């Protein structure tokens, strides 16, 4: 079983955690629909749903079950830091079943990163 993931932060190519996607399939650059915001949590971003959001830039990857389990561990899903949820992407990926890691903690006082994580 393979899962399509929208990657928007430290897992993107050229960033510090990119190696976690080694051996997985890069499908292309992608852009989320304008319903999200990305905040600087620390040295990483946190994506949240926001009806008055922006079109966050990222990458689309297809990962196997083993990689997905490792990413869930890295993103602290079991600890409630992030949760994998469906995300709406813009064309050409619009309508595809794609998940992203959504930040599950309060974002009050955090800096808005705009549309692209630069690290």
N, C-alpha and C positions, 0 to 999 in steps of 0.2 A: 504494500500500500504506500502510495506517495501523496504528499500534501504540498499544495502550493502556498508559499509564504511571501508576504510583502515585507521586505527588510528595509528599515529606514534609518538605522543608527550604526552602532559599533560593529555589526555583522556585515555591513556593506563592504564590497571590494575595496581594498586599500586602507581599511580601518583595522583597529587592534584585534578584533575578534573574527575577522574574515576567515581565518583558518578553520573555524568551526564548520564552515560550509564546504570544506575540501571534499571532493568526490561527489558533490551534489550538482544538480543541473541549474545553471544560470539561464533564465528564459529571456531576460532583457530588462531594460530600465522601465520603471512604472511610475505612475502618479495616482495618488488617492483622489477620490472625489473631494469636493471642498467642505467636508464635514468633520474635520479633525484638527487638533492642535498638538504640537510637539513642544514639550518643556524640558529644560535642562534640569535633571534631577541631581546629578553630581558630575561624573565623567561620562555620563550616558544620557540618552533622551528617554522621555516617557510620552507615549502617544495616548491621547484621550479623544473620545467623541465630543464634538462641539458643533451644534447646529449652525453656528456662525463661524465655522472654521475656515481653514485654508486647504489647498491642494498640496499635501505633503509629497515630496519627491522620494523615490526609493528604487528598489530593485525587486524583481519577481524571481523567486527560486522554487524549484521543485525538489523536495527532500524526502528521503526514505524514513521509515519508522524509527530506525536506530538513531539517525541524526535528530529527528524530531524530539525523541525522548531526551537526548543530550541537551538540546536547545531549551526544552522545558526546565531542565535542571539548572542550566546556566541563567535562565531568566527568572528563576525562583518562583515558578508557577505554584508549586505545592505550598510555598510560604506566603502566597497571596500578593507578591510584588507585581506580577504580570499575569494576565490571562489571555489565552489565545481565543480570538473571536473573528468572525467574518468581517471583512472590510470591503468597502465599495471602491473599485478602481475606475479610473477614466479610460477612455479608448486608448489603445486597442484591446485592453483587458477587461473592459466593462462587461458585467454579467458573469464573469468567471467566478467560481467558488474559490476564494482566496482568503487566507487567515493572516492575522498580524498579532503581535504581542501588544496588548493594551495595558497601560500602567493603571494599577488599582489603588494607589494611594492618593491623598489630597494633593492638589497642585497649587494651592494658595501660596503666594509668595515666590513661586518658581518663575524663572525667566522663560518667556516664549522664544522658541528657537526659529520661528518662521517656517519656511517650507522645506528647508534642507539642513540636515545635520552635518556640520563640518568638524565636530569634535573639538 
